[in-house]
Amino acid sequence: EALQKVNPVEWDIYANGNWGSDDDLENRLYSDEAIENFFTNSFVHRPGDRYLTADIAFEGADQFVIMVWDGWVVVDVHTVPKSDGPAVLNKIRAVKDQWAVPGHHITFDASGLGGFLIGFLRSAIPFTGGASPVAEDRVNKTQASVFKKPTFRNLRAQAFWYFRDRLDNCEAFFDTKSLHLHDTIAQELRAIKKVPMPDGGKLQIIPKSEIKEMIGRSPDFADCLSMRSVFDLQPRRPYTGRTVRSTSY
């Protein structure tokens, strides 16, 4: 009865055995096999390049989530139910220092109030889901194979599709022992669906409001996972350090 009140979708699945229509399964972006493999792909290479993704939330909103990555392996997860602006910034800085993540390997949800971090994390990449997708001529040959012709409605859709490619090819791994996180993330990824486009329009994901209605909360973990894609999609930044001149005496 509690589940029926809190999450009617899961109630329908576990109590009534209704796993969704064929159309529902067809529109899901992530297959059950790819999702389950995400938690067992322990062979995924860890190059030592650390990244940090943060889905921002303030007091009274959804939970604040930080993920630390080694390449495409999630090595640490932090969740904070409610935070004010300074607490969000301090938490990101603390985790960054703990894992030695360089500033340009940080991305955060810059939509809405999250935009205030731009002035404090100057070398980080602000992630705005509604922004235009990355142009195809700015990705390398491997990435271009994912984006041969399809066009995307926005960066959010492009990031989720790119993350799907990583999961389908067993190139990502969620290395934590929390079964609760496994179940939560699996539920969120199963709720990510594409908008049917029978006429071949731009690829897009259903609105977050629909996902909230399905699972009873915001898909904060799925958003945080998809944001890792931005580091592959963005062009490499050239190093602009100072040149030190040598002086002979």
N, C-alpha and C positions, 0 to 999 in steps of 0.2 A: 504493500500500500504506500509506503514511503517512496519507493522508486517510481511508482505511478504518478505521484504528485510532483516529484522533483524532475524526473526525466521520462516523459511519456514515450519517447522513441525507444529507449532501452527496455522499458516495460513491455512494449509491443514485441520486441525481439525475444526477450528471455521468458516472458510469461506466455505469449501467444505464438511464438515461433515464426513471426512474420519478419523475414530478413530483407524485405524490400522487393519491389517489382523489378522486372528485367530492365525497364527504363532507368530505374534508380541505380542499378549496378552498372549499367552502361555509361552513365554520366559521372560516376565516381572517378576521381583523378588517380587514386592510388589503389592498387589491388591488394587483397588480403595477403597474398604471398610476398609482395614487396614490403609491406608493413612488417610482417613477422620477421623477414630476413633482416630488416633494419636493426633488430635487437640481437641478432646472432652473427652478424658479419664481422667477427673479431679479427679477420685477416686483413681488413682495410688498412692500407699503409698510413703511418703517422710520420709525416715529414719533419715535425718539430715546428711548423709554422702555426702560431697560435692566433685564433680569431675570437672575437666576442660579439655576440648578437644580443640585443636587448629590446624586449617589447615593453614599452613604457606604460605605466598606469599610476595615477595619483589617487589620493584619498577619495573614497566613495565610488571608484571605478573598478575595473577588473584588476586581477593580480599582476604584479610586476615580475617579469621573468627575464633572467639572464642565462645565457648558455655560453660555455667556453668550448672552443673547438681546437683540436690538433689536426690540421688539414680538414678532412671531412668526418672526423670522429668527435662526437660530443663527449667531453671528458669531465664536465662539471655543470651542474644546474643549480641555480638559486631562484627561489620564489619568495616574494614578499607580498602578503595580502593587500596592504595599504601603505602608501608612502607619500610624503610631501616632496616638493621639488628638490630641496637640498639633500634629503635622504636618498633620493634616486641618484643624484649626481655622485654623492659620496660612496654609495654602494658600487656603482660602476667603476669608480676610481680604485676602490679597495680590491675588487676582483681583478681588475686590470693589472694592478701591482702584484697581487698574489701569484698570478699566472704569467707575468712578464709579457703581456700582450701589448704590442706597439700601437700607438694611437691610430695610425692609418689602417689597422686591422680591426677596428671597432665600427659597428653600424648599429643604429638605433631607430626606432619608429619616430620619425619627425612629424607625423601627422598631429594636428591639434596642439595640445599643450607640450608634447614632446619636443616641439621645435625650439623651446628655450635652451635646450642642451647645445644647440649649434654654437652658441657663443662661448661655451666652456670646453667643448671637445672639438677643437678647431680642425684637427687633422682627421677626425672620424668621418665616415660616410653617412650622411642623413638618409634614411630610407623613407620615401614617401610613396605609398602604394598606388596612389592615384596618378603619379607622374607618368610621363611617356616611357614606353619600354626602351631598352638600350638598342641602338641601331645595329643592324646585322653586320655592317661593315666595321664595327668596333669589337667584334669577337674573333677569336682565332679559329683555325680550321676545324678543330675538334668540336668547339661550341657551335660552329656554323652547321655541323651535321644535325644538331638538334633543331635549328631554326632555318631549315632549307627554304620554306615558303611561308609557313604560318606567321601571321601577324597577331599581335596581342593588343588587347584593349588598354592595358596599363602595365606598370612595372610589377604590381602585385601578381597579376596573372602570369607574367613571364617568369617571375621568381618561383612560383609554385610549379610551373611546368618544368623548369630547369631542375628543381629538386626531385621531381618525379623521375627524370632521366637518371639521376644519381641512384635513386632507390631501385629502379628497374634493372640497372646494371650492377647492383650490389657494390656500390662505391661509397656508401655511407654507413656509419655504425653508431649506435647509441650505447655508449659504454657506461651505464650506471646499473646498479643492482636493484633499484626501486621498482617493484612490481606495480605499485600504484602509479608511478610515472609511465610505465609501459602501457598500462590499461588506459590512462588518460590520453596519452599521445595517440594510441591506436584509434581510440574513439574519435578524436579530433580529425585525424587524417582521413578516416572513413567518411567524415561529414563534408570534406572538401569536394565539391562537385563543379563540373564545368557547366556553363550555360549552353543548352542545345542551340546550335547555329546551323539549321538545315540549308541555308543559302550560302554557306562558306564565309561568313563574316569573321570579324576579329575574335580570337579566342579570349574568353573571359571566365572568371570564377564567380559563383553565386555570391551575393552580398553577405557580409559578416552578420547582418541582422537575421538572415535566414539560417545561418549556421547556429547562431545563439538560440534560435527558436527550436532547432532540432535537438541540441545537446544540453540546453539549459544554462549555457555560459559562453563566454567569449573563447574562441580557439587560440588562446595566447601562446601555447606551446607550438602549435602548427605554424603560427605566424613567425615565431622566433626561429624555427627550423628553416622555413623558406627564405628568410632574410640572409642566410649564409650564402645564397646564390649570388648576391650582389658583388662579392669579391671576385668571382669568376667572370661576371658580366662586365664589370667596370674595366676600362683600360688601365694598364699598369702606370702608376705615377712615376715620373722620372725623379731620381734623387737630385736634390738641389742644395746639398750641403756646401759650406764655405770652402773655398780653396785657400790653403795656408801656404803662404810664400816662404821659402827658405831664404835666409839672409846670411851671407858669408862675411866674416870679420877678418 
